[in-house]
Amino acid sequence: MPGKFVVSISVAKNDTDKATVGFVIANAAVASDRETVVFLSIEGTRLSQRGYADDVHEEGFAPLQELMTNFAAAGGTIYVCSPCFKKRGLDEENLVSGAKIVGGAKLVEFMGEGIPSISY
Amino acid sequence: MRVRARRLLPRERCGAAMDVVAASESYDAGEMGCGELVMVLRTKLRAMPGQVLRVVARDPGASEDIPAWCRMTGHELARHEPETYSFWIRARANRS
């Protein structure tokens, strides 16, 4: 059953539990053949940087880096909130696989009408 | 001030894209992006139906955002020149 799905993640190392579960759900969506976007905003934009999540491993879950790598390898896309990214002085040349910096209009277009989403 | 773009190379042409896009106005948005940028574009383009606005937008999200915004709003993205952060947008006709 085709369709789209959005997972919004606004946390990083300030709440590794939420960040991890967000990517677990994103993996479930992409594995269910949904065209899936993870939208990283606010502190969550830090997850867009290669190496940042390497030391995040919540008990009972796969390491966050592994979850993110698997998500991208399965065709998932990561949208990174541009103003949040710039505010934190993050590096455009150091994005993880599958990530692209976008403004709000790109997300609005993707979500269109009636697209399911879940926020962390 | 009118700004005339260089002629497109064959590999750069896409569908019915114009070879040369002449802009009626130019706007340098600097580092502005996201919702702030598209609100400014909305105001400017509404005031110039059928005409072309050249926008220079250096925000790293602009290359994804402006094309998406044009697709949603009915304005025509006539050309994008990433090396100069430039977008030529033809304003849609005013809706009655």
Backbone of each chain as ProteinMPNN parsed JSONL, in Angstrom:
{"seq_chain_A": "MPGKFVVSISVAKNDTDKATVGFVIANAAVASDRETVVFLSIEGTRLSQRGYADDVHEEGFAPLQELMTNFAAAGGTIYVCSPCFKKRGLDEENLVSGAKIVGGAKLVEFMGEGIPSISY", "coords_chain_A": {"N_chain_A": [[0.841, -1.189, 0.0], [0.909, 1.979, -1.11], [2.107, 5.266, -0.088], [2.639, 8.257, 1.861], [4.719, 9.335, 4.608], [5.515, 11.111, 7.529], [7.996, 11.786, 9.905], [8.602, 13.754, 12.569], [11.304, 15.167, 14.21], [12.515, 16.804, 16.949], [14.544, 16.84, 18.729], [17.828, 15.986, 20.028], [20.779, 15.112, 21.399], [19.778, 16.069, 23.722], [17.578, 14.639, 24.302], [17.85, 11.644, 23.936], [16.372, 9.355, 23.9], [13.885, 9.984, 22.714], [14.833, 10.82, 20.184], [15.926, 8.462, 19.211], [13.707, 6.692, 19.169], [12.154, 8.023, 17.331], [13.555, 7.563, 14.931], [13.349, 4.81, 14.858], [10.629, 4.46, 14.357], [10.523, 5.74, 11.905], [12.044, 3.991, 10.386], [10.344, 1.815, 10.446], [8.274, 2.816, 8.922], [9.442, 3.296, 6.375], [10.198, 0.738, 5.779], [7.775, -0.323, 5.402], [7.101, 0.343, 2.926], [6.407, 3.008, 2.629], [6.733, 6.313, 1.383], [9.009, 8.014, 2.951], [9.734, 10.717, 5.101], [11.981, 12.081, 7.366], [11.76, 14.792, 9.397], [13.953, 17.041, 10.582], [14.17, 19.327, 13.112], [14.777, 22.288, 15.121], [16.619, 21.376, 17.997], [16.98, 18.892, 16.946], [18.217, 19.151, 14.477], [20.899, 18.793, 14.825], [21.379, 16.118, 14.528], [21.8, 15.8, 11.89], [24.432, 15.909, 11.303], [27.366, 14.259, 10.306], [28.761, 11.755, 12.325], [27.849, 12.803, 14.719], [25.848, 11.292, 16.022], [27.127, 9.023, 16.732], [27.765, 8.051, 19.276], [25.409, 7.491, 20.518], [23.297, 5.341, 22.04], [20.597, 3.862, 22.955], [19.326, 1.874, 25.579], [17.937, -1.219, 24.758], [17.419, -0.61, 22.174], [18.563, -0.398, 18.739], [21.778, 1.072, 17.926], [21.732, 4.609, 17.427], [23.036, 5.72, 15.192], [23.173, 3.516, 13.495], [20.467, 3.065, 13.013], [19.867, 5.394, 11.596], [21.506, 5.157, 9.353], [20.503, 2.824, 8.184], [17.962, 3.708, 7.569], [18.383, 5.668, 5.584], [19.622, 4.061, 3.652], [17.549, 2.463, 2.896], [16.053, 4.114, 1.407], [14.898, 6.28, 2.617], [14.299, 9.754, 3.336], [15.83, 12.655, 4.688], [14.812, 15.676, 5.859], [16.178, 18.769, 6.674], [15.715, 21.404, 8.79], [16.192, 24.569, 7.609], [16.562, 27.28, 8.823], [16.896, 26.505, 11.514], [19.154, 24.977, 11.364], [21.055, 26.811, 10.473], [21.074, 28.585, 12.612], [22.411, 27.16, 14.54], [24.912, 26.966, 13.573], [25.799, 24.797, 12.016], [27.368, 22.364, 9.795], [27.235, 22.443, 6.364], [28.659, 20.819, 4.692], [28.933, 18.462, 5.942], [26.85, 16.629, 6.075], [24.743, 13.87, 6.944], [24.077, 10.764, 5.212], [21.396, 10.879, 2.921], [20.316, 13.253, 3.794], [18.978, 16.533, 3.379], [19.041, 20.061, 3.227], [16.322, 22.082, 3.879], [13.649, 24.484, 3.388], [10.563, 25.566, 4.917], [8.565, 25.388, 2.935], [9.166, 23.226, 1.317], [8.652, 21.037, 2.949], [5.936, 21.436, 3.408], [4.949, 21.071, 0.818], [5.584, 18.348, 0.432], [3.994, 17.132, 2.373], [1.415, 17.814, 1.625], [-1.986, 17.066, 1.339], [-3.559, 15.559, 4.022], [-1.505, 13.805, 4.928], [-0.073, 11.356, 6.975], [1.555, 11.947, 10.113], [4.029, 11.932, 12.728], [5.26, 13.123, 15.788], [8.278, 13.808, 17.57]], "CA_chain_A": [[0.0, 0.0, 0.0], [1.794, 3.144, -1.175], [1.683, 6.441, 0.671], [3.711, 9.05, 2.445], [4.736, 9.354, 6.071], [6.489, 12.075, 8.059], [8.376, 11.713, 11.313], [9.228, 15.019, 12.958], [12.16, 14.99, 15.388], [13.018, 18.124, 17.353], [15.53, 16.652, 19.806], [19.05, 15.251, 19.679], [21.347, 14.554, 22.635], [18.986, 16.54, 24.865], [16.592, 13.593, 24.587], [18.267, 10.574, 23.011], [15.294, 8.362, 23.832], [12.955, 10.432, 21.669], [15.5, 10.811, 18.879], [16.054, 7.061, 18.79], [12.389, 6.131, 18.838], [11.749, 8.652, 16.077], [14.14, 6.85, 13.791], [12.776, 3.454, 14.832], [9.345, 4.558, 13.659], [10.823, 6.074, 10.503], [12.457, 2.751, 9.728], [9.136, 1.002, 10.255], [7.498, 3.387, 7.819], [10.105, 3.06, 5.081], [10.153, -0.715, 5.554], [6.395, -0.626, 5.011], [6.965, 0.894, 1.573], [5.941, 4.388, 2.618], [7.703, 7.347, 1.033], [9.136, 8.527, 4.316], [10.631, 11.842, 5.389], [12.231, 12.522, 8.732], [11.988, 16.243, 9.425], [14.759, 17.434, 11.742], [14.074, 20.756, 13.405], [15.251, 22.747, 16.427], [17.843, 20.652, 18.367], [17.095, 17.707, 16.098], [19.085, 19.381, 13.32], [22.265, 18.312, 15.114], [21.477, 14.736, 14.045], [22.159, 15.812, 10.465], [25.89, 15.979, 11.148], [28.077, 12.971, 10.368], [29.537, 11.51, 13.542], [27.191, 13.313, 15.932], [25.043, 10.272, 16.696], [27.904, 7.782, 16.86], [27.832, 7.551, 20.651], [24.061, 7.418, 21.082], [22.799, 3.962, 21.999], [19.613, 3.67, 24.016], [19.11, 0.485, 25.978], [16.763, -1.858, 24.158], [17.288, -0.195, 20.771], [19.794, -0.386, 17.957], [22.449, 2.379, 17.998], [21.061, 5.618, 16.588], [23.724, 5.834, 13.91], [22.764, 2.365, 12.678], [19.087, 3.326, 12.596], [19.877, 6.445, 10.579], [22.129, 4.6, 8.144], [19.548, 1.884, 7.581], [16.853, 4.498, 7.027], [18.816, 6.26, 4.306], [19.9, 2.986, 2.693], [16.258, 1.931, 2.442], [15.39, 5.109, 0.563], [14.309, 7.368, 3.395], [14.864, 11.094, 3.14], [15.879, 13.488, 5.885], [14.759, 17.111, 5.638], [16.801, 19.487, 7.788], [15.178, 22.771, 8.841], [17.278, 25.488, 7.275], [16.892, 28.289, 9.836], [17.379, 25.849, 12.735], [20.505, 24.53, 11.028], [21.943, 27.985, 10.439], [21.158, 29.153, 13.962], [23.365, 26.378, 15.328], [26.227, 27.007, 12.924], [26.178, 23.451, 11.586], [28.213, 22.321, 8.591], [26.561, 21.912, 5.168], [29.518, 19.822, 4.029], [29.057, 17.299, 6.828], [25.524, 16.039, 6.25], [24.633, 12.408, 6.862], [23.457, 10.256, 3.986], [19.949, 11.04, 2.811], [19.862, 14.526, 4.361], [19.033, 17.746, 2.576], [18.57, 21.234, 3.961], [15.127, 22.607, 3.212], [12.794, 25.429, 4.086], [9.241, 25.044, 5.244], [7.726, 25.118, 1.764], [9.456, 21.874, 0.83], [7.914, 20.115, 3.812], [4.504, 21.642, 3.148], [4.649, 20.404, -0.446], [5.632, 16.891, 0.607], [2.881, 16.662, 3.189], [0.182, 17.963, 0.847], [-3.243, 16.944, 2.091], [-3.878, 14.312, 4.704], [-0.377, 12.887, 5.091], [0.123, 11.066, 8.393], [2.843, 12.344, 10.692], [4.187, 11.723, 14.164], [6.297, 14.062, 16.237], [9.075, 13.49, 18.761]], "C_chain_A": [[0.875, 1.238, 0.0], [1.253, 4.296, -0.347], [2.901, 7.151, 1.231], [3.597, 9.028, 3.968], [5.824, 10.324, 6.516], [6.72, 11.809, 9.538], [9.134, 12.988, 11.645], [10.016, 14.81, 14.251], [12.786, 16.332, 15.734], [14.07, 18.039, 18.458], [16.743, 15.902, 19.274], [19.606, 14.666, 20.984], [20.667, 15.104, 23.887], [17.842, 15.586, 25.19], [16.844, 12.44, 23.608], [17.191, 9.492, 22.886], [14.314, 8.729, 22.71], [13.593, 10.372, 20.281], [15.598, 9.397, 18.329], [14.71, 6.489, 18.36], [11.857, 6.751, 17.543], [12.296, 7.916, 14.863], [13.684, 5.387, 13.737], [11.454, 3.468, 14.056], [9.552, 4.884, 12.177], [11.249, 4.831, 9.74], [11.255, 1.837, 9.487], [8.332, 1.502, 9.062], [8.142, 3.073, 6.465], [10.111, 1.569, 4.753], [8.76, -1.168, 5.152], [6.048, 0.011, 3.67], [6.312, 2.269, 1.546], [7.087, 5.297, 2.156], [7.878, 8.193, 2.292], [10.153, 9.66, 4.405], [10.753, 11.993, 6.893], [12.53, 14.012, 8.667], [12.715, 16.588, 10.724], [14.644, 18.938, 11.937], [14.626, 21.023, 14.805], [16.532, 21.958, 16.79], [18.058, 19.409, 17.496], [18.002, 17.896, 14.893], [20.514, 18.9, 13.565], [22.462, 16.881, 14.631], [21.881, 14.676, 12.577], [23.661, 15.757, 10.239], [26.541, 14.595, 11.287], [28.876, 12.872, 11.666], [28.827, 11.905, 14.82], [26.518, 12.19, 16.719], [25.831, 8.999, 17.003], [27.887, 7.201, 18.271], [26.459, 7.481, 21.326], [23.526, 5.992, 20.923], [21.877, 3.753, 23.199], [19.431, 2.179, 24.293], [17.827, -0.059, 25.336], [16.543, -1.496, 22.703], [18.629, -0.374, 20.053], [20.464, 0.985, 18.125], [21.81, 3.364, 17.013], [21.723, 5.738, 15.218], [23.308, 4.715, 12.958], [21.335, 2.563, 12.157], [19.045, 4.355, 11.465], [20.458, 5.937, 9.265], [21.167, 3.666, 7.424], [18.388, 2.625, 6.922], [17.218, 5.067, 5.65], [19.027, 5.178, 3.248], [18.611, 2.395, 2.122], [15.474, 2.94, 1.605], [14.718, 6.241, 1.309], [15.034, 8.678, 3.167], [14.805, 11.868, 4.455], [15.858, 14.95, 5.457], [15.306, 17.804, 6.887], [16.349, 20.945, 7.73], [16.305, 23.795, 8.67], [17.56, 26.545, 8.347], [17.404, 27.69, 11.141], [18.842, 25.435, 12.568], [21.485, 25.708, 11.085], [22.138, 28.568, 11.832], [22.234, 28.459, 14.786], [24.741, 26.31, 14.688], [26.711, 25.645, 12.465], [26.796, 23.491, 10.187], [27.472, 21.659, 7.423], [27.353, 20.803, 4.494], [29.619, 18.53, 4.834], [27.712, 16.636, 7.094], [25.577, 14.513, 6.165], [23.95, 12.024, 5.554], [21.941, 10.442, 4.037], [19.425, 12.38, 3.287], [19.964, 15.652, 3.349], [18.452, 18.894, 3.392], [17.409, 21.847, 3.188], [14.496, 23.714, 4.042], [11.411, 24.828, 4.277], [8.402, 24.671, 4.046], [7.936, 23.706, 1.23], [8.692, 20.836, 1.654], [6.413, 20.224, 3.554], [4.101, 20.941, 1.85], [4.61, 18.891, -0.272], [4.393, 16.395, 1.335], [1.536, 16.813, 2.486], [-1.05, 17.906, 1.729], [-3.311, 15.567, 2.741], [-2.745, 13.318, 4.836], [-0.161, 12.617, 6.586], [1.508, 11.487, 8.869], [2.825, 12.065, 12.186], [5.376, 12.553, 14.607], [6.967, 13.578, 17.517], [9.855, 14.721, 19.192]], "O_chain_A": [[1.524, 1.529, 1.004], [0.087, 4.3, 0.045], [4.035, 6.695, 1.087], [2.54, 8.746, 4.533], [6.916, 10.352, 5.949], [5.781, 11.633, 10.314], [10.185, 13.265, 11.066], [9.478, 14.34, 15.253], [13.497, 16.926, 14.923], [14.439, 19.053, 19.049], [16.694, 15.27, 18.218], [18.965, 13.815, 21.602], [20.953, 14.651, 24.995], [17.206, 15.712, 26.236], [16.151, 12.288, 22.602], [17.12, 8.798, 21.872], [13.963, 7.896, 21.875], [12.965, 9.925, 19.321], [15.384, 9.161, 17.14], [14.601, 5.872, 17.301], [11.19, 6.08, 16.756], [11.58, 7.678, 13.89], [13.644, 4.797, 12.658], [11.199, 2.605, 13.216], [8.845, 4.369, 11.311], [10.863, 4.638, 8.587], [11.164, 1.172, 8.455], [7.782, 0.714, 8.292], [7.467, 2.64, 5.531], [10.037, 1.184, 3.586], [8.585, -2.266, 4.623], [4.88, 0.193, 3.326], [5.723, 2.652, 0.535], [8.249, 5.075, 2.493], [7.006, 8.985, 2.649], [11.26, 9.582, 3.872], [9.751, 12.028, 7.608], [13.445, 14.44, 7.963], [12.167, 16.446, 11.816], [14.976, 19.722, 11.047], [14.901, 20.097, 15.568], [17.443, 21.88, 15.966], [19.185, 18.94, 17.335], [18.506, 16.92, 14.339], [21.252, 18.632, 12.617], [23.59, 16.472, 14.353], [22.261, 13.616, 12.079], [24.115, 15.58, 9.108], [26.299, 13.868, 12.251], [29.58, 13.807, 12.046], [29.159, 11.403, 15.894], [26.61, 12.148, 17.946], [25.266, 8.013, 17.478], [27.983, 5.985, 18.441], [26.362, 7.419, 22.552], [23.332, 5.509, 19.808], [22.334, 3.501, 24.314], [19.388, 1.35, 23.383], [16.776, 0.579, 25.378], [15.616, -1.992, 22.062], [19.681, -0.486, 20.684], [19.783, 1.963, 18.435], [21.403, 2.989, 15.913], [21.037, 5.845, 14.202], [23.116, 4.942, 11.763], [21.04, 2.263, 11.001], [18.29, 4.209, 10.504], [19.95, 6.257, 8.191], [21.037, 3.716, 6.201], [17.897, 2.229, 5.865], [16.456, 4.955, 4.69], [18.655, 5.356, 2.088], [18.593, 1.89, 0.999], [14.366, 2.654, 1.15], [14.042, 7.073, 0.704], [16.222, 8.706, 2.848], [13.853, 11.747, 5.226], [16.77, 15.414, 4.774], [14.94, 17.462, 8.012], [16.575, 21.633, 6.735], [17.234, 23.869, 9.475], [18.714, 26.692, 8.75], [18.248, 28.288, 11.808], [19.647, 25.53, 13.494], [22.572, 25.618, 11.655], [23.237, 28.994, 12.187], [22.889, 29.082, 15.622], [25.639, 25.656, 15.218], [27.908, 25.364, 12.518], [26.751, 24.509, 9.497], [27.126, 20.479, 7.48], [26.787, 19.952, 3.808], [30.324, 17.604, 4.433], [27.459, 16.143, 8.193], [26.362, 13.947, 5.403], [23.332, 12.854, 4.886], [21.299, 10.195, 5.058], [18.224, 12.636, 3.202], [20.909, 15.718, 2.563], [17.496, 18.718, 4.147], [17.512, 22.096, 1.986], [14.771, 23.859, 5.233], [11.14, 23.709, 3.842], [7.606, 23.735, 4.118], [6.998, 23.069, 0.75], [8.153, 19.873, 1.108], [5.711, 19.214, 3.491], [3.053, 20.298, 1.78], [3.701, 18.23, -0.773], [3.811, 15.374, 0.969], [0.619, 16.028, 2.725], [-1.145, 18.607, 2.737], [-3.138, 14.543, 2.08], [-2.983, 12.11, 4.855], [-0.077, 13.558, 7.376], [2.493, 11.397, 8.136], [1.772, 11.975, 12.817], [6.371, 12.671, 13.892], [6.329, 13.025, 18.413], [10.592, 14.672, 20.177]]}, "seq_chain_B": "MRVRARRLLPRERCGAAMDVVAASESYDAGEMGCGELVMVLRTKLRAMPGQVLRVVARDPGASEDIPAWCRMTGHELARHEPETYSFWIRARANRS", "coords_chain_B": {"N_chain_B": [[15.777, 47.617, -12.864], [16.802, 45.78, -15.665], [17.657, 42.402, -15.984], [19.559, 40.236, -17.846], [19.772, 36.869, -18.58], [22.378, 34.485, -19.321], [22.607, 32.573, -22.403], [21.074, 29.391, -22.433], [22.849, 26.317, -22.195], [22.607, 23.4, -24.332], [22.392, 21.078, -22.712], [21.295, 22.07, -20.464], [18.738, 22.736, -20.929], [15.291, 22.321, -20.35], [12.396, 20.759, -21.062], [9.937, 23.008, -22.039], [11.438, 25.184, -21.406], [12.6, 28.55, -21.46], [15.057, 29.903, -23.682], [16.351, 32.274, -23.078], [15.948, 34.227, -20.247], [14.447, 37.032, -19.371], [14.518, 39.306, -16.807], [12.187, 41.351, -15.102], [12.518, 42.563, -12.693], [14.922, 42.53, -10.023], [15.844, 40.831, -7.035], [17.668, 40.693, -4.162], [17.871, 38.405, -1.79], [19.666, 37.76, 0.106], [20.723, 36.045, 2.959], [18.26, 35.238, 3.746], [15.625, 32.895, 4.348], [13.398, 30.011, 4.206], [10.181, 30.327, 5.716], [10.094, 33.101, 5.884], [11.32, 34.055, 3.556], [9.626, 33.061, 1.465], [7.299, 34.439, 2.024], [8.008, 37.073, 1.427], [8.505, 36.752, -1.297], [5.966, 36.082, -2.158], [4.556, 38.488, -1.795], [5.964, 40.218, -3.524], [5.69, 38.966, -6.059], [2.972, 38.941, -6.46], [2.528, 41.523, -7.114], [3.388, 41.808, -9.663], [2.189, 40.426, -12.004], [2.675, 37.936, -14.478], [5.174, 38.829, -15.074], [8.798, 38.554, -14.769], [10.746, 37.776, -11.997], [13.981, 38.043, -10.833], [15.562, 36.284, -8.376], [17.977, 36.308, -5.889], [19.095, 34.027, -3.7], [20.709, 32.951, -0.939], [20.351, 31.176, 1.075], [20.836, 27.93, 2.408], [18.726, 26.157, 2.107], [17.222, 27.07, 0.033], [17.408, 26.112, -2.603], [15.92, 23.822, -2.63], [13.56, 24.706, -1.585], [12.423, 26.936, -2.986], [11.776, 25.931, -5.641], [9.842, 24.015, -4.827], [7.945, 25.659, -3.64], [7.131, 27.19, -5.828], [5.932, 25.202, -7.413], [3.726, 24.625, -5.85], [2.301, 27.009, -5.751], [1.803, 27.943, -8.282], [3.361, 29.764, -9.6], [5.864, 30.191, -12.103], [8.88, 28.56, -12.221], [11.246, 29.63, -14.083], [13.914, 29.396, -14.489], [16.884, 28.173, -12.902], [19.895, 28.931, -11.473], [22.318, 27.535, -9.989], [25.0, 28.165, -9.394], [25.13, 30.888, -9.063], [23.266, 31.314, -7.176], [20.757, 31.972, -8.118], [17.366, 32.503, -9.11], [14.888, 32.516, -11.537], [11.752, 33.664, -11.618], [8.598, 33.469, -12.976], [5.818, 35.359, -12.463], [2.594, 34.217, -11.672], [-0.534, 34.783, -13.398], [-2.771, 37.168, -12.038], [-5.224, 35.972, -9.769], [-8.709, 35.924, -10.191]], "CA_chain_B": [[16.885, 47.241, -13.737], [16.559, 44.501, -16.325], [18.798, 41.489, -15.925], [19.407, 39.236, -18.896], [20.571, 35.681, -18.286], [23.109, 33.944, -20.459], [21.865, 31.555, -23.153], [21.227, 28.067, -21.852], [23.485, 25.272, -22.972], [21.603, 22.371, -24.632], [22.186, 20.136, -21.62], [20.601, 22.74, -19.371], [17.351, 23.0, -21.289], [14.349, 21.376, -19.759], [11.058, 20.932, -21.589], [9.686, 24.224, -22.789], [12.138, 26.298, -20.769], [13.027, 29.579, -22.394], [16.507, 30.008, -23.842], [16.798, 33.459, -22.359], [14.921, 34.694, -19.326], [14.674, 38.434, -19.029], [13.828, 39.638, -15.562], [11.711, 42.718, -14.964], [13.064, 43.075, -11.441], [15.808, 41.645, -9.282], [15.739, 40.947, -5.585], [18.712, 39.961, -3.452], [17.332, 38.011, -0.485], [20.763, 37.491, 1.035], [20.661, 34.762, 3.674], [16.884, 34.971, 4.152], [15.136, 31.617, 3.84], [12.235, 29.382, 4.828], [8.902, 31.031, 5.618], [10.31, 34.535, 5.696], [11.621, 34.296, 2.144], [8.485, 32.852, 0.571], [6.332, 35.509, 2.256], [8.462, 38.223, 0.639], [8.283, 36.439, -2.713], [4.515, 36.156, -2.39], [4.177, 39.894, -1.93], [6.569, 40.802, -4.723], [5.166, 38.374, -7.292], [1.577, 39.368, -6.625], [2.517, 42.883, -7.653], [3.958, 41.839, -11.019], [1.686, 39.244, -12.717], [3.195, 37.68, -15.82], [6.558, 39.3, -15.226], [9.816, 37.673, -14.199], [11.57, 38.297, -10.901], [15.201, 37.283, -10.534], [15.81, 36.262, -6.933], [19.24, 35.722, -5.432], [18.831, 33.52, -2.352], [21.873, 32.148, -0.538], [19.99, 30.219, 2.12], [21.117, 26.576, 1.89], [17.501, 25.428, 1.793], [16.468, 27.729, -1.045], [17.385, 25.33, -3.847], [14.813, 22.869, -2.508], [12.343, 25.366, -1.139], [11.811, 27.799, -4.001], [11.061, 25.115, -6.636], [8.65, 23.426, -4.211], [6.965, 26.726, -3.442], [6.592, 27.526, -7.159], [5.021, 24.129, -7.831], [2.493, 24.7, -5.064], [1.582, 28.278, -5.878], [1.475, 28.238, -9.669], [4.365, 30.598, -10.246], [6.724, 29.348, -12.947], [10.33, 28.692, -12.055], [11.727, 29.587, -15.465], [15.323, 29.026, -14.542], [17.64, 28.167, -11.651], [21.344, 28.937, -11.741], [22.867, 27.297, -8.64], [26.321, 28.773, -9.143], [24.952, 32.282, -8.64], [22.14, 31.308, -6.214], [19.716, 32.77, -8.772], [16.125, 31.878, -9.556], [14.039, 33.402, -12.341], [10.38, 33.219, -11.353], [7.558, 34.217, -13.679], [4.636, 35.456, -11.602], [1.345, 33.764, -12.278], [-1.534, 35.838, -13.603], [-3.578, 37.373, -10.835], [-6.468, 35.209, -9.717], [-9.858, 36.828, -10.018]], "C_chain_B": [[16.585, 45.883, -14.368], [17.824, 43.659, -16.277], [18.586, 40.409, -16.97], [20.341, 38.063, -18.599], [21.332, 35.25, -19.534], [22.247, 32.895, -21.155], [22.119, 30.194, -22.524], [22.011, 27.151, -22.777], [22.446, 24.179, -23.233], [21.335, 21.439, -23.463], [21.412, 20.755, -20.463], [19.119, 22.95, -19.671], [16.451, 21.924, -20.723], [12.968, 21.674, -20.314], [10.936, 22.201, -22.392], [10.394, 25.425, -22.181], [12.635, 27.286, -21.816], [14.551, 29.598, -22.48], [17.055, 31.173, -23.03], [15.647, 33.924, -21.476], [15.255, 36.121, -18.922], [13.856, 38.78, -17.793], [13.406, 41.099, -15.566], [12.294, 43.377, -13.725], [14.031, 42.054, -10.861], [15.636, 41.888, -7.791], [16.822, 40.083, -4.945], [18.207, 39.665, -2.041], [18.427, 37.72, 0.522], [20.635, 36.105, 1.641], [19.233, 34.413, 4.113], [16.404, 33.637, 3.571], [13.843, 31.218, 4.511], [10.983, 30.257, 4.68], [9.044, 32.511, 5.354], [10.522, 34.856, 4.215], [10.377, 34.133, 1.271], [7.379, 33.89, 0.82], [6.72, 36.772, 1.479], [8.201, 37.975, -0.845], [6.8, 36.539, -3.064], [4.088, 37.595, -2.633], [4.698, 40.484, -3.233], [5.908, 40.276, -5.991], [3.705, 38.739, -7.524], [1.483, 40.74, -7.272], [3.021, 42.948, -9.092], [3.504, 40.625, -11.831], [2.247, 39.139, -14.133], [4.633, 38.09, -16.027], [7.518, 38.368, -14.471], [10.623, 38.419, -13.143], [12.805, 37.412, -10.776], [15.475, 37.42, -9.042], [17.173, 35.642, -6.682], [19.035, 35.33, -3.974], [19.941, 32.551, -1.954], [21.574, 31.176, 0.596], [20.215, 28.799, 1.591], [19.871, 25.764, 1.565], [16.775, 25.946, 0.572], [16.376, 26.874, -2.307], [16.32, 24.244, -3.811], [13.488, 23.607, -2.316], [11.661, 26.168, -2.246], [11.139, 26.976, -5.105], [9.782, 24.497, -6.068], [7.551, 24.478, -4.067], [6.332, 27.13, -4.775], [5.6, 26.463, -7.622], [3.681, 24.239, -7.095], [1.654, 25.916, -5.404], [1.228, 28.642, -7.311], [2.376, 29.253, -10.323], [5.323, 29.678, -11.014], [8.197, 29.604, -12.634], [10.955, 28.509, -13.437], [13.172, 29.125, -15.538], [15.917, 29.063, -13.139], [19.109, 28.044, -12.008], [22.058, 28.774, -10.4], [24.174, 28.035, -8.369], [26.241, 30.236, -8.731], [23.784, 32.42, -7.649], [20.916, 32.013, -6.784], [18.542, 31.921, -9.24], [15.365, 32.915, -10.38], [12.616, 32.875, -12.219], [9.405, 34.107, -12.12], [6.291, 34.179, -12.838], [3.397, 34.979, -12.343], [0.422, 34.971, -12.494], [-2.35, 35.975, -12.324], [-4.856, 36.579, -10.905], [-7.61, 36.165, -9.459], [-10.591, 36.503, -8.717]], "O_chain_B": [[16.166, 44.951, -13.682], [18.926, 44.158, -16.505], [17.552, 39.741, -16.979], [21.542, 38.244, -18.394], [20.971, 35.609, -20.654], [21.283, 32.389, -20.581], [23.243, 29.882, -22.13], [21.855, 27.204, -23.997], [21.503, 24.032, -22.456], [20.192, 21.046, -23.233], [20.928, 20.043, -19.584], [18.34, 23.298, -18.784], [16.829, 20.755, -20.637], [12.423, 22.747, -20.057], [11.72, 22.453, -23.307], [9.991, 26.565, -22.415], [13.036, 26.901, -22.915], [15.246, 29.346, -21.496], [18.094, 31.061, -22.38], [14.503, 34.0, -21.924], [16.232, 36.37, -18.216], [12.644, 38.565, -17.755], [14.165, 41.976, -15.979], [12.536, 44.584, -13.701], [13.962, 40.865, -11.172], [15.325, 42.994, -7.351], [16.872, 38.874, -5.172], [18.124, 40.562, -1.202], [18.133, 37.458, 1.688], [20.46, 35.116, 0.929], [19.023, 33.4, 4.781], [16.739, 33.292, 2.437], [13.264, 31.981, 5.284], [10.763, 30.855, 3.627], [8.209, 33.11, 4.676], [9.96, 35.82, 3.695], [10.104, 34.985, 0.425], [6.603, 34.187, -0.089], [5.854, 37.458, 0.935], [7.738, 38.862, -1.561], [6.435, 37.021, -4.136], [3.343, 37.88, -3.571], [3.969, 41.164, -3.955], [5.6, 41.05, -6.898], [3.259, 38.834, -8.668], [0.479, 41.075, -7.901], [3.076, 44.029, -9.679], [4.346, 39.862, -12.304], [2.288, 40.117, -14.88], [5.246, 37.743, -17.037], [7.112, 37.531, -13.665], [11.109, 39.528, -13.364], [12.7, 36.194, -10.631], [15.603, 38.526, -8.517], [17.484, 34.573, -7.206], [18.827, 36.188, -3.116], [20.096, 31.482, -2.544], [22.456, 30.433, 1.027], [19.835, 28.492, 0.461], [19.949, 24.783, 0.824], [15.811, 25.33, 0.117], [15.363, 26.913, -3.005], [15.864, 23.793, -4.862], [12.444, 23.187, -2.815], [10.445, 26.079, -2.416], [10.012, 27.299, -5.481], [8.756, 24.459, -6.747], [6.38, 24.213, -4.339], [5.13, 27.384, -4.839], [4.545, 26.791, -8.164], [2.627, 23.972, -7.673], [0.425, 25.859, -5.35], [0.433, 29.555, -7.536], [2.182, 29.58, -11.494], [5.555, 28.536, -10.619], [8.688, 30.725, -12.769], [11.165, 27.387, -13.897], [13.598, 28.535, -16.531], [15.515, 29.867, -12.298], [19.507, 27.153, -12.758], [22.37, 29.767, -9.742], [24.424, 28.477, -7.247], [27.17, 30.766, -8.122], [23.371, 33.535, -7.329], [20.123, 32.585, -6.037], [18.703, 30.789, -9.697], [15.219, 34.062, -9.958], [12.316, 31.768, -12.666], [9.382, 35.325, -11.945], [5.758, 33.11, -12.539], [3.191, 35.312, -13.51], [0.575, 36.019, -11.867], [-2.584, 34.994, -11.619], [-5.503, 36.507, -11.95], [-7.515, 37.081, -8.641], [-11.585, 37.152, -8.39]]}, "name": "protein", "num_of_chains": 2, "seq": "MPGKFVVSISVAKNDTDKATVGFVIANAAVASDRETVVFLSIEGTRLSQRGYADDVHEEGFAPLQELMTNFAAAGGTIYVCSPCFKKRGLDEENLVSGAKIVGGAKLVEFMGEGIPSISYMRVRARRLLPRERCGAAMDVVAASESYDAGEMGCGELVMVLRTKLRAMPGQVLRVVARDPGASEDIPAWCRMTGHELARHEPETYSFWIRARANRS"}
